[in-house]
């Protein structure tokens, strides 16, 4: 889908209903509570990448109890980060978060930066995460766009049922509805995301609960099928991802000890897949081979 030109009249029509709706409907999530802190917000954003909120919350609480500051995590071996990550999925995020903690400790005196470009220089931090931390942890004014935000924007402003591939125009479209004030802009960012996550959902939007229903272009057009180019995730059962997860589970359970290579998921039904899984976790830095054994990284 091509970049969308931000409609000049969008802001006054969209921002106030979102702010009012959010005040009475926002979920009580840990990272939204006063005093949660920039480090907690950064950890939560790492964990929330491609992972549902309900799965993240217990992992987040345990992580911050163990490592309440970047320096506390940086002082540990990377293996401990991978081990603590447990079954949260996409475990490279644990390594990136550990590296980011080291960088924050060494370059920024243990303080999570507020500047987007400085945040982008940290390991594992992309455009969305950098902007989210700058806005939600430090009160900066930037457009923050995730898949839920994009879905709300294209439905309300462009009359499309589903967003296309991410594009720079998404940020411009979000910018077009942001109020000038820092606090209101942060609320509109959060509210748009929340609306997409809880009401304007991908498969079953609940338009009767939406504060933007009377100004939604997609609804006004009769909910046309405008196509869906979202990438479908492959099944987990029987996949290489499942085999990787099984390898890492064995290593987490054995840590800090190593496991003889031949004994790592030795009964896996697909021998070639087993070998790929072991090779891939080593290539990603999630495991190390030493003297015929496999272990978490040191």
Backbone as CSV, one residue per row, in Angstrom:
resi,resn,N_x,N_y,N_z,CA_x,CA_y,CA_z,C_x,C_y,C_z
1,UNK,0.853,-1.195,0.000,0.000,0.000,0.000,0.882,1.236,0.000
2,UNK,0.628,2.210,-0.855,1.450,3.415,-0.868,1.268,4.239,0.393
3,UNK,2.254,5.101,0.668,2.141,5.994,1.817,0.861,6.813,1.703
4,UNK,0.231,7.046,2.854,-1.004,7.811,2.864,-0.725,9.249,3.248
5,UNK,-1.280,10.190,2.522,-1.102,11.604,2.857,-1.944,11.928,4.083
6,UNK,-1.337,12.510,5.123,-2.087,12.823,6.337,-3.191,13.832,6.064
7,UNK,-4.434,13.513,6.413,-5.522,14.477,6.197,-5.381,15.663,7.133
8,UNK,-5.444,16.880,6.637,-5.183,18.053,7.477,-6.206,18.279,8.570
9,UNK,-7.419,17.737,8.450,-8.447,17.991,9.459,-8.539,16.862,10.487
10,UNK,-7.636,15.892,10.430,-7.785,14.701,11.260,-7.643,14.992,12.750
11,UNK,-6.695,15.817,13.129,-6.350,15.949,14.544,-7.531,16.357,15.440
12,UNK,-8.220,17.438,15.170,-9.310,17.817,16.084,-10.461,16.822,16.091
13,UNK,-10.652,16.082,15.002,-11.755,15.135,14.923,-11.449,13.822,15.625
14,UNK,-10.169,13.488,15.778,-9.766,12.183,16.275,-9.224,12.238,17.695
15,UNK,-8.422,13.242,18.009,-7.687,13.251,19.268,-8.587,13.292,20.493
16,UNK,-9.543,14.210,20.536,-10.353,14.365,21.746,-11.187,13.125,22.063
17,UNK,-11.876,12.512,21.099,-12.594,11.276,21.427,-11.670,10.171,21.941
18,UNK,-10.456,10.079,21.390,-9.509,9.076,21.864,-9.092,9.339,23.302
19,UNK,-8.796,10.589,23.618,-8.377,10.949,24.975,-9.487,10.636,25.972
20,UNK,-10.707,11.014,25.635,-11.833,10.775,26.536,-12.088,9.284,26.716
21,UNK,-12.033,8.535,25.623,-12.264,7.089,25.703,-11.185,6.406,26.538
22,UNK,-9.942,6.780,26.336,-8.829,6.151,27.040,-8.933,6.367,28.552
23,UNK,-9.409,7.528,28.951,-9.511,7.839,30.376,-10.385,6.839,31.114
24,UNK,-11.387,6.280,30.441,-12.289,5.343,31.097,-12.128,3.898,30.697
25,UNK,-11.247,3.623,29.727,-11.188,2.264,29.184,-9.799,1.653,29.108
26,UNK,-8.769,2.399,29.445,-7.403,1.852,29.359,-7.229,0.702,30.350
27,UNK,-6.608,-0.365,29.889,-6.300,-1.477,30.788,-5.257,-1.056,31.823
28,UNK,-5.339,-1.662,32.977,-4.354,-1.407,34.036,-3.155,-2.311,33.786
29,UNK,-2.155,-1.779,33.083,-0.959,-2.539,32.739,0.233,-1.985,33.510
30,UNK,1.158,-2.832,33.915,2.259,-2.381,34.783,3.010,-1.170,34.256
31,UNK,3.316,-1.165,32.954,4.136,-0.093,32.393,3.389,1.227,32.266
32,UNK,2.098,1.230,32.552,1.326,2.470,32.519,1.197,3.106,33.910
33,UNK,1.679,2.433,34.916,1.514,2.933,36.278,2.563,3.992,36.586
34,UNK,2.198,4.990,37.377,3.155,6.048,37.729,4.405,5.468,38.394
35,UNK,5.549,6.020,38.020,6.799,5.602,38.636,7.363,4.291,38.135
36,UNK,6.797,3.752,37.064,7.294,2.454,36.579,8.742,2.547,36.121
37,UNK,9.132,3.641,35.529,10.530,3.856,35.179,10.878,3.476,33.757
38,UNK,11.888,4.160,33.227,12.282,3.964,31.827,12.850,2.574,31.574
39,UNK,13.593,2.026,32.535,14.137,0.682,32.353,13.002,-0.340,32.248
40,UNK,11.997,-0.215,33.081,10.860,-1.115,33.003,10.128,-0.999,31.684
41,UNK,9.982,0.232,31.194,9.325,0.437,29.906,10.139,-0.207,28.790
42,UNK,11.461,-0.036,28.822,12.305,-0.634,27.792,12.196,-2.157,27.814
43,UNK,12.267,-2.751,28.995,12.138,-4.211,29.095,10.778,-4.658,28.577
44,UNK,9.724,-3.950,28.955,8.387,-4.336,28.510,8.271,-4.263,26.991
45,UNK,8.880,-3.253,26.374,8.790,-3.130,24.918,9.543,-4.260,24.217
46,UNK,10.675,-4.686,24.763,11.369,-5.845,24.210,10.472,-7.079,24.290
47,UNK,9.860,-7.282,25.440,9.061,-8.489,25.643,7.781,-8.487,24.830
48,UNK,7.222,-7.309,24.585,5.942,-7.222,23.889,6.057,-7.414,22.381
49,UNK,7.257,-7.442,21.855,7.433,-7.652,20.419,6.924,-9.048,20.044
50,UNK,5.844,-9.111,19.290,5.264,-10.355,18.787,4.811,-11.289,19.906
51,UNK,4.501,-10.737,21.079,4.094,-11.558,22.217,2.906,-10.906,22.913
52,UNK,1.845,-11.668,23.228,0.655,-11.089,23.860,0.935,-10.541,25.258
53,UNK,0.174,-9.511,25.614,0.332,-8.850,26.907,0.207,-9.840,28.063
54,UNK,-0.768,-10.746,27.993,-1.003,-11.660,29.108,0.191,-12.564,29.380
55,UNK,0.931,-12.915,28.343,2.123,-13.739,28.538,3.277,-12.907,29.077
56,UNK,3.321,-11.648,28.695,4.458,-10.806,29.062,4.457,-10.435,30.542
57,UNK,3.305,-10.112,31.097,3.265,-9.513,32.442,3.995,-10.335,33.500
58,UNK,3.749,-11.637,33.653,4.488,-12.370,34.693,5.988,-12.425,34.440
59,UNK,6.404,-12.538,33.175,7.824,-12.541,32.851,8.454,-11.184,33.174
60,UNK,7.732,-10.122,32.853,8.233,-8.774,33.114,8.434,-8.551,34.608
61,UNK,7.452,-8.935,35.393,7.546,-8.735,36.841,8.720,-9.513,37.432
62,UNK,8.903,-10.755,36.975,10.014,-11.558,37.483,11.351,-10.976,37.055
63,UNK,11.422,-10.483,35.824,12.657,-9.906,35.293,13.069,-8.680,36.097
64,UNK,12.118,-7.780,36.332,12.441,-6.544,37.038,12.694,-6.762,38.522
65,UNK,12.117,-7.801,39.074,12.434,-8.140,40.462,13.883,-8.617,40.567
66,UNK,14.312,-9.364,39.573,15.691,-9.868,39.581,16.687,-8.797,39.156
67,UNK,16.311,-8.008,38.132,17.218,-7.003,37.590,16.486,-5.664,37.521
68,UNK,16.428,-4.930,38.618,15.668,-3.679,38.642,16.332,-2.524,37.910
69,UNK,17.589,-2.691,37.497,18.313,-1.645,36.781,19.097,-2.261,35.631
70,UNK,19.459,-1.450,34.633,20.327,-1.976,33.570,21.642,-2.521,34.120
71,UNK,22.214,-1.854,35.119,23.489,-2.293,35.668,23.385,-3.675,36.292
72,UNK,22.247,-3.969,36.925,22.070,-5.282,37.543,22.084,-6.384,36.491
73,UNK,21.435,-6.149,35.367,21.453,-7.144,34.295,22.823,-7.219,33.644
74,UNK,23.451,-6.076,33.407,24.754,-6.042,32.743,25.807,-6.811,33.531
75,UNK,25.642,-6.893,34.851,26.619,-7.586,35.689,26.507,-9.104,35.586
76,UNK,25.446,-9.599,34.992,25.232,-11.037,34.843,25.755,-11.514,33.491
77,UNK,25.974,-12.816,33.380,26.355,-13.417,32.105,25.154,-13.438,31.163
78,UNK,25.368,-13.353,29.852,24.249,-13.440,28.907,23.410,-14.691,29.099
79,UNK,24.043,-15.783,29.551,23.298,-17.028,29.767,22.140,-16.833,30.729
80,UNK,22.325,-15.983,31.728,21.272,-15.780,32.711,20.075,-15.064,32.099
81,UNK,20.345,-14.151,31.170,19.244,-13.475,30.483,18.447,-14.472,29.649
82,UNK,19.136,-15.331,28.916,18.456,-16.345,28.100,17.683,-17.308,28.991
83,UNK,18.265,-17.660,30.113,17.603,-18.583,31.046,16.349,-17.954,31.639
84,UNK,16.440,-16.704,32.045,15.292,-16.015,32.643,14.182,-15.781,31.623
85,UNK,14.560,-15.648,30.372,13.576,-15.430,29.313,12.593,-16.585,29.230
86,UNK,13.056,-17.776,29.612,12.224,-18.975,29.680,11.534,-19.246,28.343
87,UNK,10.209,-19.414,28.369,9.478,-19.787,27.148,8.765,-18.603,26.509
88,UNK,9.306,-17.416,26.699,8.647,-16.216,26.180,8.681,-16.150,24.655
89,UNK,9.595,-16.872,24.038,9.658,-16.891,22.582,10.625,-15.869,22.012
90,UNK,11.089,-16.128,20.796,12.047,-15.261,20.121,13.193,-14.872,21.076
91,UNK,13.960,-15.871,21.529,14.920,-15.635,22.625,16.090,-14.731,22.273
92,UNK,16.298,-14.432,21.004,17.362,-13.470,20.694,17.098,-12.124,21.358
93,UNK,15.817,-11.865,21.652,15.492,-10.626,22.349,16.177,-10.552,23.710
94,UNK,16.350,-11.700,24.352,17.023,-11.715,25.659,18.479,-11.301,25.517
95,UNK,19.139,-11.796,24.478,20.540,-11.413,24.238,20.642,-9.933,23.911
96,UNK,19.746,-9.453,23.068,19.781,-8.030,22.695,19.533,-7.154,23.916
97,UNK,18.615,-7.568,24.763,18.312,-6.782,25.958,19.510,-6.771,26.903
98,UNK,20.198,-7.887,27.000,21.410,-7.928,27.832,22.471,-6.982,27.265
99,UNK,22.658,-7.025,25.947,23.656,-6.141,25.326,23.262,-4.677,25.514
100,UNK,21.969,-4.380,25.382,21.504,-3.006,25.585,21.772,-2.558,27.018
101,UNK,21.580,-3.456,27.979,21.849,-3.116,29.379,23.321,-2.794,29.590
102,UNK,24.196,-3.568,28.950,25.633,-3.290,29.035,25.940,-1.922,28.429
103,UNK,25.353,-1.645,27.275,25.600,-0.368,26.603,25.083,0.806,27.431
104,UNK,23.896,0.648,28.034,23.351,1.712,28.883,24.265,1.948,30.077
105,UNK,24.779,0.888,30.637,25.660,1.005,31.805,26.982,1.661,31.444
106,UNK,27.527,1.277,30.302,28.861,1.756,29.924,28.833,3.131,29.264
107,UNK,27.807,3.412,28.482,27.780,4.659,27.714,26.941,5.762,28.352
108,UNK,25.950,5.383,29.161,24.967,6.363,29.624,24.822,6.386,31.142
109,UNK,25.809,5.883,31.830,25.783,5.938,33.281,24.643,5.179,33.918
110,UNK,24.148,4.155,33.234,23.060,3.350,33.776,21.682,3.942,33.614
111,UNK,21.574,5.052,32.863,20.290,5.728,32.666,19.801,5.478,31.240
112,UNK,18.589,4.998,31.101,18.017,4.758,29.772,17.853,6.091,29.055
113,UNK,18.424,6.244,27.862,18.358,7.540,27.159,16.927,7.930,26.793
114,UNK,16.737,9.216,26.550,15.425,9.716,26.140,15.378,10.099,24.669
115,UNK,16.528,10.289,24.052,16.606,10.728,22.657,16.417,9.538,21.720
116,UNK,15.584,9.687,20.715,15.269,8.578,19.810,16.520,8.051,19.113
117,UNK,17.356,8.934,18.583,18.550,8.478,17.877,19.510,7.747,18.811
118,UNK,19.624,8.204,20.041,20.486,7.530,21.006,19.918,6.165,21.367
119,UNK,18.624,6.080,21.514,17.981,4.795,21.782,18.176,3.832,20.620
120,UNK,18.098,4.345,19.398,18.274,3.499,18.221,19.672,2.888,18.142
121,UNK,20.632,3.516,18.804,21.999,2.990,18.795,22.174,1.805,19.738
122,UNK,21.174,1.527,20.573,21.253,0.390,21.488,20.915,-0.909,20.755
123,UNK,21.524,-1.998,21.178,21.256,-3.305,20.568,19.785,-3.665,20.684
124,UNK,19.220,-4.140,19.582,17.862,-4.644,19.588,16.773,-3.596,19.586
125,UNK,17.144,-2.311,19.543,16.144,-1.243,19.586,15.886,-0.727,18.172
126,UNK,14.646,-0.898,17.710,14.256,-0.395,16.399,13.421,0.862,16.520
127,UNK,12.876,1.296,15.398,12.124,2.552,15.349,10.968,2.568,16.348
128,UNK,10.184,1.497,16.374,9.040,1.501,17.266,9.486,1.572,18.727
129,UNK,10.412,0.718,19.126,10.838,0.665,20.522,11.451,1.986,20.960
130,UNK,12.285,2.574,20.103,12.918,3.851,20.458,11.878,4.927,20.699
131,UNK,10.895,5.027,19.820,9.865,6.047,19.971,8.970,5.755,21.181
132,UNK,8.654,4.485,21.401,7.809,4.122,22.537,8.473,4.494,23.853
133,UNK,9.769,4.219,23.991,10.481,4.558,25.233,10.571,6.069,25.393
134,UNK,10.886,6.768,24.309,10.994,8.229,24.386,9.671,8.861,24.805
135,UNK,8.565,8.334,24.302,7.248,8.917,24.596,6.705,8.453,25.943
136,UNK,6.646,7.122,26.143,5.947,6.589,27.313,6.788,6.615,28.579
137,UNK,8.117,6.629,28.437,8.974,6.681,29.621,9.465,8.093,29.916
138,UNK,9.695,8.884,28.859,10.326,10.193,29.055,9.437,11.374,28.686
139,UNK,8.241,11.112,28.172,7.318,12.208,27.885,7.656,13.027,26.659
140,UNK,8.487,12.493,25.764,8.799,13.210,24.523,7.602,13.153,23.572
141,UNK,7.603,14.008,22.572,6.506,14.024,21.605,6.977,13.443,20.271
142,UNK,6.517,12.251,19.969,6.800,11.577,18.703,5.593,10.710,18.356
143,UNK,5.353,10.454,17.079,4.346,9.449,16.733,4.885,8.058,17.042
144,UNK,4.061,7.214,17.662,4.425,5.833,17.972,3.440,4.934,17.233
145,UNK,3.956,4.035,16.417,3.080,3.256,15.538,3.401,1.770,15.645
146,UNK,2.405,0.977,16.071,2.525,-0.476,15.994,1.399,-0.990,15.104
147,UNK,1.232,-2.308,15.023,0.233,-2.863,14.112,-1.174,-2.450,14.519
148,UNK,-1.428,-2.342,15.829,-2.754,-1.926,16.274,-3.045,-0.475,15.891
149,UNK,-2.050,0.376,16.058,-2.182,1.778,15.650,-2.467,1.876,14.158
150,UNK,-1.707,1.152,13.376,-1.843,1.229,11.925,-3.226,0.781,11.475
151,UNK,-3.748,-0.239,12.137,-5.079,-0.727,11.761,-6.136,0.342,12.033
152,UNK,-6.083,1.000,13.187,-7.030,2.070,13.492,-6.915,3.192,12.470
153,UNK,-5.704,3.601,12.176,-5.496,4.729,11.273,-6.026,4.453,9.874
154,UNK,-5.724,3.267,9.333,-6.165,3.017,7.957,-7.674,2.818,7.878
155,UNK,-8.276,2.291,8.922,-9.730,2.137,8.902,-10.428,3.492,9.023
156,UNK,-10.017,4.257,10.005,-10.701,5.520,10.272,-10.423,6.554,9.189
157,UNK,-9.178,6.673,8.781,-8.790,7.765,7.888,-8.710,7.375,6.413
158,UNK,-8.465,6.089,6.128,-8.269,5.695,4.732,-9.319,4.730,4.215
159,UNK,-10.197,4.235,5.081,-11.272,3.358,4.623,-10.830,1.976,4.227
160,UNK,-9.692,1.518,4.768,-9.185,0.184,4.445,-9.415,-0.751,5.625
161,UNK,-9.687,-2.020,5.311,-9.960,-2.980,6.367,-8.742,-3.414,7.141
162,UNK,-7.606,-3.513,6.464,-6.361,-3.939,7.101,-5.211,-3.074,6.587
163,UNK,-4.224,-2.830,7.434,-3.076,-2.044,6.968,-2.214,-2.851,6.005
164,UNK,-1.467,-2.131,5.175,-0.502,-2.783,4.309,0.810,-2.974,5.037
165,UNK,1.874,-3.098,4.296,3.191,-3.246,4.898,3.593,-1.938,5.571
166,UNK,4.366,-2.012,6.658,4.806,-0.780,7.323,5.516,0.155,6.357
167,UNK,5.268,1.451,6.518,5.870,2.451,5.636,6.111,3.728,6.423
168,UNK,7.011,4.572,5.921,7.295,5.838,6.602,6.035,6.700,6.704
169,UNK,5.124,6.513,5.759,3.894,7.281,5.797,3.050,7.004,7.028
170,UNK,3.244,5.850,7.670,2.504,5.537,8.891,2.808,6.564,9.981
171,UNK,4.077,6.950,10.095,4.459,7.937,11.109,3.835,9.295,10.808
172,UNK,3.816,9.668,9.542,3.206,10.944,9.166,1.711,10.942,9.456
173,UNK,1.071,9.795,9.220,-0.360,9.702,9.474,-0.642,9.818,10.976
174,UNK,0.175,9.169,11.788,0.002,9.277,13.238,0.303,10.696,13.717
175,UNK,1.330,11.292,13.154,1.679,12.679,13.504,0.502,13.602,13.240
176,UNK,-0.271,13.317,12.196,-1.368,14.198,11.812,-2.478,14.250,12.848
177,UNK,-2.571,13.274,13.738,-3.644,13.294,14.732,-3.120,13.642,16.128
178,UNK,-1.819,13.893,16.274,-1.259,14.184,17.592,-1.501,15.637,17.993
179,UNK,-2.016,15.858,19.188,-2.109,17.237,19.705,-0.715,17.817,19.927
180,UNK,-0.645,19.136,20.067,0.649,19.789,20.269,1.221,19.524,21.655
181,UNK,0.376,19.426,22.658,0.843,19.250,24.024,1.467,17.890,24.255
182,UNK,2.539,17.850,25.054,3.254,16.603,25.295,2.362,15.548,25.932
183,UNK,1.657,15.908,26.985,0.847,14.926,27.711,-0.278,14.384,26.834
184,UNK,-0.989,15.267,26.140,-2.084,14.810,25.281,-1.565,13.966,24.122
185,UNK,-0.420,14.335,23.577,0.150,13.554,22.476,0.488,12.147,22.940
186,UNK,1.046,12.014,24.133,1.368,10.688,24.658,0.105,9.861,24.857
187,UNK,-0.955,10.503,25.354,-2.216,9.790,25.563,-2.806,9.332,24.231
188,UNK,-2.751,10.176,23.221,-3.299,9.794,21.916,-2.512,8.625,21.322
189,UNK,-1.198,8.642,21.470,-0.404,7.486,21.032,-0.869,6.211,21.725
190,UNK,-0.985,6.274,23.044,-1.382,5.099,23.816,-2.817,4.686,23.513
191,UNK,-3.696,5.672,23.370,-5.111,5.378,23.150,-5.357,4.730,21.798
192,UNK,-4.665,5.194,20.770,-4.832,4.603,19.442,-4.385,3.150,19.451
193,UNK,-3.264,2.896,20.106,-2.749,1.537,20.240,-3.724,0.660,21.021
194,UNK,-4.248,1.205,22.122,-5.183,0.466,22.973,-6.480,0.166,22.233
195,UNK,-6.971,1.133,21.474,-8.197,0.932,20.716,-8.033,-0.211,19.716
196,UNK,-6.881,-0.246,19.029,-6.636,-1.314,18.079,-6.486,-2.672,18.732
197,UNK,-5.943,-2.688,19.942,-5.716,-3.960,20.637,-6.986,-4.530,21.238
198,UNK,-7.926,-3.665,21.645,-9.083,-4.147,22.411,-10.430,-3.982,21.720
199,UNK,-10.556,-3.052,20.789,-11.850,-2.783,20.151,-11.764,-2.931,18.632
200,UNK,-10.850,-2.202,18.011,-10.704,-2.225,16.553,-9.751,-3.353,16.157
201,UNK,-10.146,-4.570,16.511,-9.274,-5.724,16.329,-9.270,-6.207,14.884
202,UNK,-8.316,-7.055,14.559,-8.135,-7.470,13.171,-9.318,-8.262,12.642
203,UNK,-9.833,-9.207,13.447,-10.843,-10.129,12.927,-12.268,-9.801,13.365
204,UNK,-12.428,-9.209,14.530,-13.787,-8.980,15.028,-13.903,-7.612,15.687
205,UNK,-13.835,-6.535,14.907,-13.939,-5.200,15.504,-15.296,-4.990,16.164
206,UNK,-15.260,-4.343,17.327,-16.485,-4.084,18.088,-16.859,-2.607,17.916
207,UNK,-17.405,-2.313,16.779,-17.641,-0.918,16.401,-18.603,-0.207,17.343
208,UNK,-19.505,-0.959,17.988,-20.440,-0.343,18.900,-19.777,0.256,20.128
209,UNK,-18.527,-0.143,20.402,-17.794,0.381,21.548,-16.734,1.406,21.151
210,UNK,-16.645,1.706,19.876,-15.544,2.535,19.383,-15.894,4.021,19.451
211,UNK,-15.017,4.836,20.035,-15.287,6.279,20.114,-15.147,6.987,18.773
212,UNK,-14.620,6.275,17.773,-14.416,6.879,16.455,-15.386,6.315,15.416
213,UNK,-16.361,5.540,15.851,-17.252,4.861,14.911,-17.973,5.843,13.996
214,UNK,-18.371,7.007,14.517,-19.144,7.947,13.701,-18.290,8.729,12.726
215,UNK,-16.975,8.534,12.763,-16.095,9.212,11.820,-15.137,8.242,11.131
216,UNK,-15.494,6.966,11.137,-14.641,5.930,10.544,-14.980,5.755,9.063
217,UNK,-14.007,5.971,8.212,-14.234,5.885,6.766,-14.567,4.464,6.326
218,UNK,-13.950,3.473,6.956,-14.211,2.075,6.589,-15.641,1.682,6.937
219,UNK,-16.100,2.071,8.115,-17.481,1.785,8.522,-18.472,2.519,7.627
220,UNK,-18.180,3.781,7.322,-19.084,4.560,6.475,-19.220,3.959,5.084
221,UNK,-18.168,3.298,4.631,-18.186,2.692,3.297,-18.821,1.305,3.294
222,UNK,-19.258,0.833,4.457,-19.894,-0.481,4.526,-18.930,-1.624,4.730
223,UNK,-17.793,-1.351,5.351,-16.768,-2.372,5.655,-16.309,-3.138,4.400
224,UNK,-15.860,-2.447,3.373,-15.432,-3.153,2.156,-14.203,-4.033,2.416
225,UNK,-14.142,-5.132,1.669,-12.961,-5.996,1.721,-11.898,-5.359,0.836
226,UNK,-10.922,-4.723,1.449,-9.889,-4.018,0.698,-8.601,-4.826,0.590
227,UNK,-8.678,-6.110,0.947,-7.500,-6.964,0.846,-6.731,-7.018,2.150
228,UNK,-5.968,-8.084,2.305,-5.189,-8.287,3.524,-3.840,-8.872,3.130
229,UNK,-2.795,-8.058,3.264,-1.463,-8.503,2.873,-0.607,-8.865,4.087
230,UNK,-1.258,-8.996,5.271,-0.491,-9.374,6.455,0.158,-10.736,6.257
231,UNK,1.389,-10.853,6.679,2.095,-12.123,6.568,1.543,-13.110,7.586
232,UNK,1.182,-14.283,7.148,0.664,-15.317,8.033,1.831,-16.087,8.643
233,UNK,1.796,-16.248,9.960,2.859,-16.964,10.638,2.689,-18.458,10.425
234,UNK,3.792,-19.131,10.128,3.756,-20.578,9.929,3.393,-21.279,11.232
235,UNK,2.806,-22.458,11.108,2.437,-23.244,12.284,3.668,-23.555,13.133
236,UNK,3.483,-23.523,14.445,4.592,-23.790,15.358,4.873,-25.289,15.481
237,UNK,3.811,-26.080,15.555,3.968,-27.523,15.730,4.732,-28.125,14.548
238,UNK,5.841,-28.796,14.866,6.652,-29.428,13.840,7.609,-28.500,13.119
239,UNK,7.685,-27.236,13.529,8.518,-26.262,12.841,9.936,-26.240,13.388
240,UNK,10.829,-25.562,12.659,12.185,-25.346,13.153,12.164,-24.521,14.439
241,UNK,11.193,-23.605,14.559,11.075,-22.818,15.787,10.813,-23.721,16.985
242,UNK,9.977,-24.725,16.802,9.702,-25.647,17.899,10.964,-26.417,18.282
243,UNK,11.737,-26.840,17.280,12.977,-27.566,17.564,13.981,-26.671,18.285
244,UNK,14.090,-25.423,17.857,14.974,-24.475,18.552,14.544,-24.300,20.010
245,UNK,13.250,-24.174,20.215,12.747,-24.021,21.566,13.072,-25.217,22.438
246,UNK,12.999,-26.405,21.849,13.320,-27.611,22.608,14.799,-27.650,22.980
247,UNK,15.673,-27.219,22.061,17.108,-27.167,22.353,17.370,-26.198,23.504
248,UNK,16.790,-25.025,23.437,17.026,-24.020,24.471,16.437,-24.441,25.813
249,UNK,15.332,-25.153,25.797,14.759,-25.640,27.052,15.720,-26.586,27.757
250,UNK,16.334,-27.481,26.994,17.328,-28.404,27.567,18.494,-27.625,28.165
251,UNK,18.961,-26.605,27.450,20.117,-25.838,27.933,19.761,-25.004,29.159
252,UNK,18.564,-24.439,29.182,18.145,-23.667,30.358,18.053,-24.553,31.594
253,UNK,17.509,-25.742,31.410,17.365,-26.653,32.540,18.716,-27.145,33.053
254,UNK,19.690,-27.249,32.157,21.011,-27.749,32.557,21.904,-26.660,33.125
255,UNK,21.636,-25.392,32.780,22.519,-24.283,33.159,22.735,-24.264,34.677
256,UNK,23.986,-23.949,35.077,25.128,-23.483,34.261,25.955,-24.602,33.635
257,UNK,25.514,-25.848,33.778,26.269,-26.955,33.190,26.021,-27.018,31.675
258,UNK,26.898,-27.700,30.982,26.730,-27.932,29.559,26.110,-29.308,29.337
259,UNK,25.687,-29.550,28.102,25.057,-30.824,27.737,25.834,-31.419,26.571
260,UNK,26.157,-32.698,26.682,26.849,-33.373,25.579,26.003,-33.225,24.311
261,UNK,26.641,-32.839,23.231,25.911,-32.543,21.994,24.995,-33.680,21.565
262,UNK,25.487,-34.904,21.644,24.691,-36.040,21.189,23.449,-36.266,22.037
263,UNK,23.417,-35.646,23.235,22.278,-35.845,24.127,21.250,-34.717,24.049
264,UNK,21.540,-33.704,23.262,20.613,-32.576,23.121,19.447,-32.995,22.226
265,UNK,18.239,-33.001,22.764,17.016,-33.505,22.103,17.345,-34.702,21.192
266,UNK,18.021,-35.678,21.769,18.475,-36.842,20.992,17.321,-37.621,20.375
267,UNK,16.135,-37.553,20.986,14.991,-38.312,20.474,14.105,-37.497,19.537
268,UNK,14.602,-36.342,19.087,13.797,-35.522,18.171,13.511,-36.319,16.904
269,UNK,12.260,-36.338,16.434,11.905,-37.245,15.329,12.556,-36.931,13.983
270,UNK,12.964,-35.704,13.777,13.574,-35.309,12.502,15.031,-34.943,12.764
271,UNK,15.944,-35.840,12.402,17.360,-35.644,12.709,17.923,-34.410,12.016
272,UNK,17.510,-34.182,10.764,18.010,-33.019,10.032,17.517,-31.726,10.676
273,UNK,16.279,-31.720,11.120,15.733,-30.541,11.789,16.449,-30.293,13.113
274,UNK,16.752,-31.356,13.832,17.513,-31.236,15.079,18.852,-30.568,14.826
275,UNK,19.558,-30.997,13.804,20.864,-30.412,13.489,20.730,-28.944,13.109
276,UNK,19.687,-28.619,12.350,19.460,-27.216,11.986,19.197,-26.373,13.221
277,UNK,18.412,-26.912,14.136,18.064,-26.163,15.343,19.306,-25.874,16.173
278,UNK,20.152,-26.872,16.356,21.378,-26.673,17.137,22.283,-25.665,16.444
279,UNK,22.443,-25.812,15.140,23.310,-24.895,14.391,22.780,-23.469,14.452
280,UNK,21.465,-23.307,14.410,20.905,-21.951,14.380,21.025,-21.261,15.732
281,UNK,20.852,-21.993,16.847,20.997,-21.326,18.149,22.450,-20.951,18.404
282,UNK,23.364,-21.743,17.870,24.784,-21.380,17.984,25.078,-20.156,17.129
283,UNK,24.564,-20.150,15.888,24.799,-19.016,14.985,24.219,-17.727,15.546
284,UNK,23.114,-17.816,16.278,22.481,-16.623,16.849,23.113,-16.189,18.160
285,UNK,24.125,-16.915,18.621,24.779,-16.551,19.874,24.030,-16.987,21.110
286,UNK,23.014,-17.827,20.943,22.217,-18.292,22.068,22.830,-19.503,22.755
287,UNK,23.821,-20.109,22.131,24.491,-21.280,22.707,25.920,-21.329,22.200
288,UNK,26.759,-22.062,22.918,28.167,-22.217,22.556,28.534,-23.695,22.573
289,UNK,29.368,-24.082,21.612,29.884,-25.460,21.569,31.297,-25.461,22.132
290,UNK,31.503,-26.317,23.100,32.830,-26.453,23.713,33.112,-27.916,24.004
291,UNK,34.163,-28.428,23.418,34.618,-29.798,23.686,33.480,-30.815,23.539
292,UNK,32.731,-30.691,22.474,31.669,-31.652,22.207,30.424,-31.455,23.041
293,UNK,30.312,-30.333,23.716,29.132,-30.066,24.531,28.523,-28.724,24.146
294,UNK,27.274,-28.535,24.531,26.530,-27.321,24.213,26.085,-26.669,25.521
295,UNK,26.163,-25.347,25.576,25.752,-24.615,26.773,25.258,-23.231,26.397
296,UNK,24.579,-22.588,27.335,24.172,-21.208,27.123,25.394,-20.304,27.070
297,UNK,25.278,-19.125,26.453,26.461,-18.269,26.262,26.987,-17.694,27.565
298,UNK,28.295,-17.540,27.623,28.925,-16.971,28.815,29.343,-15.527,28.551
